[in-house]
Amino acid sequence: MTLVKSSSGIRGTLGGKVGKGFSPMEIIQFASGYVFWMKKKHKNKKKFVLILGRDGRVSSVLFQKFLIVTFQSLGVDVINIGLSTTPTVGIAVMNEKADGGVMLTASHNPKNWNGLKMFNSYGEFLSEKDFEKLLYIVEKKYFNFSSYKKLGHLFYKENYIQKHIEKILSLSIIDKNIIQKAKLKIVIDGINSTGGIAVPILLKYLGVHVVKMYCDPHGNFVHNPEPIEKNLKEICKKVPKLKANLGISVDPDVDRVVFICENGEFFGEEYTLVSIADYILENQLGPIVSTLSSSHALKDLSIKKGVPFYSTPVGEIHVVKKMKEVHAVVGGEGNGGIIYPKFRYGRDALIGIALFLTQISKLDNIPLSKLKKRYSNYFMSKKKIRFFSHSSIHEQDKRMKILLKTIKKKYKGRKMDFSDGIKIYFKSNEWIHIRKSNTENIIRIHTESPSRKRANFLSKKIRYEIKEL
């Protein structure tokens, strides 16, 4: 069993003993701790309101009930928006002027996982400092439940996904008319979660001919839900077969988006951010922010456009923090997560899709295989090594510390970055990044090079060295 706690929230596998996985006990404890944190944050308030949404997972229907009962028992009013996306919950927090929000999801993790993503009153994820406070509250069980006279109330608000989409389409940078004129045909893989609701609604508003794949939000994921090339073979075959302009795939909570070229080739999750940043910079010049694990192609774009580029540790909160510091015009992660600050400081697949479709429509409906050739061509290998299933978080951290110390010594003399694990530079555009995942009990190993052979060689070499250790 697995339970992972990070600033992205908590998530884990279902079943097993308390404290070893994601169970009703964890839901109640973390929901209670979150409310106590929120009440401490807003000491002068007497009444509190939370937004609650869920993805399409089978367990989300049941676990939603635990959350509602817990929040009401703590004297908090709950606005339940039902089947939703993570960015939609953030939008609802802002619209309703709520004190926070919770999305019941395990993001890209498989269907035997679930979790909680928690928002502050700005519709953004909790900062690292705030999340540490929450963990302390949970550990000490600083919970105060309400008397029967002060129980919270439950309200339902439907169609929040539609409100989210309408807000996107009101942005001047999104050209609805030019997309409609392009008469696009797009295949969408909704992974049988809420992307199967949200993406088709958005595309129909934009006048797109939609072909649906796995768009029933019953949570029975047909393939691994992480939107990467090896999991998307079916849609890659379907796009050219149906002579569609492109394909779109999202993760279960719709904060990441990737595209499939008209010829069935994978556009690349790294190039989602590169191409959208290119379009935004055509309209407004300014800094770009992404993570240490993101492709060098984004830095090349910043040099070409003459704008500053900043990299951060992996994680949405780190990217958002830096974006605010430098007043970035766009940011995100190389996994297909787009952050457009004029809309909201948070990853959002729907805004990413709308921006991307505007871009290709303004370029006379350019084929995606041709669009990708506008950018630097890099090859990336993304691998993982699992910790022993029985090892504790403390043991994992100890092993990781020894590993990084040994790797640092072995590659002494190379340029390195230690802000998130260790990143070793071999040339200005060739590197290895080794770090402990925030979302799974694994070590992530990313390598990149202008040569596919070289990227794979570096990956194989470093994995062999790690396993030897």
NORQUI-V428871 format. One record per residue. N is the residue number from 1. OMEGA is omega in radians with two decimals (* if undefined). Layout:
BEGIN
N|OMEGA + N|OMEGA
END
This chain:
BEGIN
1|-3.05 + 2|3.00 + 3|-3.10 + 4|3.12 + 5|3.09 + 6|-3.14 + 7|3.04 + 8|-3.12 + 9|3.05 + 10|3.07 + 11|-3.13 + 12|3.10 + 13|-3.08 + 14|3.09 + 15|3.09 + 16|-3.09 + 17|3.10 + 18|3.13 + 19|-3.13 + 20|-3.13 + 21|-3.13 + 22|-3.07 + 23|3.06 + 24|3.13 + 25|3.11 + 26|3.13 + 27|-3.09 + 28|-3.11 + 29|-3.10 + 30|3.07 + 31|3.13 + 32|3.11 + 33|3.12 + 34|3.14 + 35|3.14 + 36|3.07 + 37|-3.10 + 38|-3.14 + 39|3.07 + 40|-3.13 + 41|-3.11 + 42|-2.99 + 43|-3.03 + 44|-3.12 + 45|3.11 + 46|-3.12 + 47|-3.08 + 48|-3.13 + 49|3.11 + 50|2.99 + 51|3.10 + 52|3.07 + 53|3.12 + 54|3.03 + 55|-3.02 + 56|-3.10 + 57|-3.14 + 58|-3.09 + 59|-3.09 + 60|3.12 + 61|-3.14 + 62|-3.06 + 63|3.08 + 64|-3.14 + 65|3.11 + 66|-3.13 + 67|-3.12 + 68|-3.13 + 69|-3.13 + 70|-3.12 + 71|3.13 + 72|3.13 + 73|3.12 + 74|3.07 + 75|-3.10 + 76|3.02 + 77|-3.09 + 78|2.97 + 79|-3.09 + 80|3.13 + 81|3.01 + 82|3.12 + 83|-2.98 + 84|3.00 + 85|3.11 + 86|3.10 + 87|3.10 + 88|3.08 + 89|3.09 + 90|3.10 + 91|-3.13 + 92|3.08 + 93|-3.13 + 94|-3.09 + 95|-3.07 + 96|-3.07 + 97|-3.13 + 98|-3.13 + 99|3.13 + 100|-3.14 + 101|3.12 + 102|3.03 + 103|3.13 + 104|-3.06 + 105|2.97 + 106|3.06 + 107|-3.04 + 108|-3.10 + 109|-3.08 + 110|-2.99 + 111|3.07 + 112|3.08 + 113|2.87 + 114|-3.08 + 115|-3.12 + 116|2.96 + 117|-3.00 + 118|-3.06 + 119|2.97 + 120|-3.06 + 121|3.07 + 122|-3.11 + 123|3.13 + 124|3.08 + 125|3.10 + 126|3.07 + 127|3.11 + 128|-3.14 + 129|3.14 + 130|3.14 + 131|3.08 + 132|3.09 + 133|3.13 + 134|3.14 + 135|3.11 + 136|3.11 + 137|3.14 + 138|-3.13 + 139|-3.09 + 140|-3.13 + 141|3.09 + 142|-3.11 + 143|3.05 + 144|-3.13 + 145|-3.01 + 146|3.02 + 147|-3.08 + 148|-3.12 + 149|-3.04 + 150|3.12 + 151|3.13 + 152|3.14 + 153|-3.14 + 154|3.10 + 155|3.10 + 156|3.04 + 157|-3.10 + 158|3.03 + 159|3.12 + 160|3.06 + 161|3.13 + 162|3.09 + 163|3.10 + 164|-3.12 + 165|3.13 + 166|3.11 + 167|3.08 + 168|-3.07 + 169|3.09 + 170|-3.14 + 171|-3.11 + 172|-3.11 + 173|3.09 + 174|-3.11 + 175|-3.11 + 176|-3.07 + 177|-3.11 + 178|3.08 + 179|3.11 + 180|-3.13 + 181|-3.12 + 182|3.11 + 183|-3.09 + 184|3.00 + 185|-3.01 + 186|3.03 + 187|-3.13 + 188|3.03 + 189|-3.09 + 190|3.10 + 191|3.14 + 192|3.03 + 193|-2.99 + 194|2.99 + 195|3.10 + 196|3.04 + 197|-2.95 + 198|-3.04 + 199|3.09 + 200|3.10 + 201|3.12 + 202|-3.07 + 203|3.12 + 204|3.04 + 205|-3.09 + 206|3.08 + 207|-3.12 + 208|2.99 + 209|-3.00 + 210|2.98 + 211|-3.03 + 212|2.96 + 213|3.05 + 214|-3.10 + 215|3.04 + 216|-2.99 + 217|3.13 + 218|3.01 + 219|3.09 + 220|-3.07 + 221|-3.09 + 222|3.09 + 223|3.07 + 224|-2.98 + 225|3.11 + 226|-3.05 + 227|3.06 + 228|-2.94 + 229|-3.04 + 230|3.14 + 231|-2.99 + 232|-3.10 + 233|-3.09 + 234|3.14 + 235|3.10 + 236|3.08 + 237|-3.02 + 238|-3.09 + 239|3.12 + 240|3.14 + 241|-3.13 + 242|-3.11 + 243|3.10 + 244|3.10 + 245|-3.13 + 246|3.04 + 247|3.12 + 248|3.03 + 249|3.12 + 250|3.05 + 251|-3.02 + 252|3.13 + 253|2.91 + 254|2.97 + 255|3.08 + 256|-3.14 + 257|3.04 + 258|-3.07 + 259|3.09 + 260|-3.13 + 261|-3.12 + 262|-3.14 + 263|3.11 + 264|3.10 + 265|3.14 + 266|3.14 + 267|3.10 + 268|-3.11 + 269|3.11 + 270|-3.06 + 271|2.99 + 272|-3.12 + 273|-3.12 + 274|-3.07 + 275|3.13 + 276|3.07 + 277|3.10 + 278|-3.14 + 279|-3.12 + 280|-3.13 + 281|3.02 + 282|-3.10 + 283|-3.12 + 284|3.10 + 285|3.12 + 286|-3.08 + 287|3.04 + 288|3.09 + 289|3.01 + 290|-3.03 + 291|3.12 + 292|-3.11 + 293|-3.10 + 294|-3.04 + 295|3.07 + 296|3.13 + 297|3.14 + 298|3.09 + 299|3.09 + 300|3.11 + 301|-3.13 + 302|3.11 + 303|3.13 + 304|-3.10 + 305|3.14 + 306|3.14 + 307|3.13 + 308|3.06 + 309|3.13 + 310|3.06 + 311|-3.08 + 312|2.92 + 313|-3.13 + 314|3.12 + 315|-3.09 + 316|-3.07 + 317|3.13 + 318|3.12 + 319|-3.12 + 320|-3.14 + 321|-3.14 + 322|3.11 + 323|3.12 + 324|-3.13 + 325|-3.01 + 326|-3.12 + 327|-3.13 + 328|3.11 + 329|3.09 + 330|3.10 + 331|3.13 + 332|-3.13 + 333|-3.12 + 334|3.11 + 335|-3.13 + 336|3.14 + 337|-3.09 + 338|3.06 + 339|3.09 + 340|-2.95 + 341|3.10 + 342|3.11 + 343|3.10 + 344|3.07 + 345|3.12 + 346|3.13 + 347|-3.04 + 348|-3.14 + 349|-3.07 + 350|3.09 + 351|3.09 + 352|3.13 + 353|-3.11 + 354|3.11 + 355|-3.10 + 356|-3.14 + 357|3.04 + 358|-3.14 + 359|-3.05 + 360|3.12 + 361|3.11 + 362|3.09 + 363|3.10 + 364|3.06 + 365|-3.09 + 366|3.04 + 367|-3.07 + 368|3.12 + 369|3.11 + 370|3.13 + 371|-3.08 + 372|-3.13 + 373|3.09 + 374|-3.02 + 375|3.11 + 376|-3.08 + 377|3.10 + 378|3.08 + 379|-3.10 + 380|3.01 + 381|3.13 + 382|-3.10 + 383|3.13 + 384|3.02 + 385|-3.11 + 386|2.97 + 387|3.04 + 388|-3.05 + 389|-3.09 + 390|-3.07 + 391|3.13 + 392|3.09 + 393|3.12 + 394|3.13 + 395|3.13 + 396|3.13 + 397|3.12 + 398|3.11 + 399|-3.11 + 400|-3.14 + 401|3.12 + 402|-3.13 + 403|-3.10 + 404|3.12 + 405|-3.13 + 406|3.14 + 407|3.12 + 408|-3.13 + 409|-3.09 + 410|-3.08 + 411|3.12 + 412|-3.12 + 413|3.07 + 414|3.01 + 415|-3.09 + 416|3.05 + 417|-3.06 + 418|-3.06 + 419|3.09 + 420|-3.00 + 421|3.10 + 422|3.06 + 423|-3.09 + 424|-3.14 + 425|3.10 + 426|2.97 + 427|-3.12 + 428|-3.09 + 429|3.12 + 430|-3.00 + 431|3.00 + 432|3.06 + 433|-3.14 + 434|-3.12 + 435|3.05 + 436|-3.09 + 437|3.04 + 438|-2.97 + 439|3.10 + 440|3.11 + 441|-3.09 + 442|2.94 + 443|3.10 + 444|3.13 + 445|3.10 + 446|3.02 + 447|3.11 + 448|3.11 + 449|3.00 + 450|3.13 + 451|3.10 + 452|-3.13 + 453|-3.12 + 454|3.11 + 455|3.12 + 456|3.11 + 457|-3.14 + 458|3.13 + 459|-3.13 + 460|-3.13 + 461|-3.07 + 462|3.10 + 463|3.09 + 464|-3.14 + 465|3.13 + 466|-3.13 + 467|3.06 + 468|3.14 + 469|*
END
